[in-house]
Amino acid sequence: MVFEKIGTTIKESFNKIKNTVIVDENLINEILKDIQKVLIRSDVNVKIVLEFTKKIKNDFYKSDIPPTLNKRDYLIKIIYDNLVVLLGGDYKSLEITKKPHKILLLGLYGSGKTTTVGKMGKLLRRKGYKPLLVSLDTFRPAAYKQLETLAKSINVDVFGNPNAKDPIEILKELDKKDLSNYDIIVYDTAGRDSLNQELQKEIEDINDYVKPDDVLLVISADLGQSVMNLATSFHETCNVNGIIITKMDGTSKGGGAISACALTGAKVKYIGVGEKIDDLEVFEPNKFIEKLLGLGDLEELLERASEAIDETKAKEISEKMLKGEFTLLDLYDQLEAVNKMGSFSKIISMIPGMSSTGISKEDIGMIEGKMGDWKIVMTSCTKKELEDPEIIDQSRIDRISIGSGISKTSIRELMTQYRKMKKMIKYIKPNKIDKMENFDINNPEFKKMLRKMRKR
């Protein structure tokens, strides 16, 4: 995942701080040097990195340490706070002052604009808005058809004219429609391989005609530092006030996106975290950093669960999780809902303390690959076996294998993963909460500080 190395380095730095006896200038310089290295290697602009680490040092030396914290915890808090600022600062939700609220998406060819427009439609509908998706891409063949297909899959209205040669022509046709029933209109524009004069003129004309409330630049996480010039050019053309980063689920470094935000003053509004239509998230810097540091995001997990399954079932699962109870029946219900909630790896990443449970990335990848077989296996189990999986011995495995047509090896793998997941569920019980938050740092004040930061 993008920024994964940054998260690992920050966690290591936090542990290094907590395990030291004295917080002096040598330690601070060592920690900041580690952070500088990982940020620069992640394609964050060198000037921005130096300003960032300088700010951490100044904040530490030029402010008073709260009486409830020691020097070590205070240094950790300052690093955390500055990371939040680096990634955009305090989160502000979408503000709709009039209807329809107009959102214009811009970006180069291949950045994923059209797919992102579809994802935005799903996200906005999920938030209770009624969106209209408008295709203004007259450059790329089948652009309208792609958006139309996406819109139909999420039950959202779409408008466009695949035969139009000029986006302004489409906008004039749109003016003849009654749009008072829509809360938000999201406009998909054409891209090019670069921001040439033709594209610049086109988006200037669209921007002048639409007069959007928000102009969001869609950039791919794999563009590196070249994205800085791109972001500046788009910003100068039509005053970009927000950024959407796509391909955050890949192995790209992603630091160029941070640099782009710093240069334009625009904040990241959304991030694309996968290929599915549900894989677009509102970007909240503090929650994103908590995920990087292994704290997860139970709030988002529960929100997705409530959409995928009925409220009663969601409540039952929540209560069982808090009690540490977990059967194959529960696993089966969750596998049924997984496709609606997103990828299994994403769901797991939202659970606090995941990095300490013993379930590796390889385990998660194997679970995703075996889900289909496991669902078949569970339909071949008796009710008693589903409720009490520990009774499944070799003779039962033989019978289940014959009945399901699934290999005995796969059935044993299911039992192994079931036991690991049961252990993980027990790990997140309330009486284990401290283990999730302390990064192996045993300090009550530090835990209290983390809880306060998470409520900000």
Order of alpha helices (4+ residues) and beta strands (2+ residues): alpha-alpha-alpha-alpha-beta-alpha-beta-alpha-beta-alpha-beta-alpha-beta-alpha-beta-alpha-beta-beta-alpha-alpha-alpha-alpha-alpha-alpha-alpha-alpha-alpha-alpha-alpha
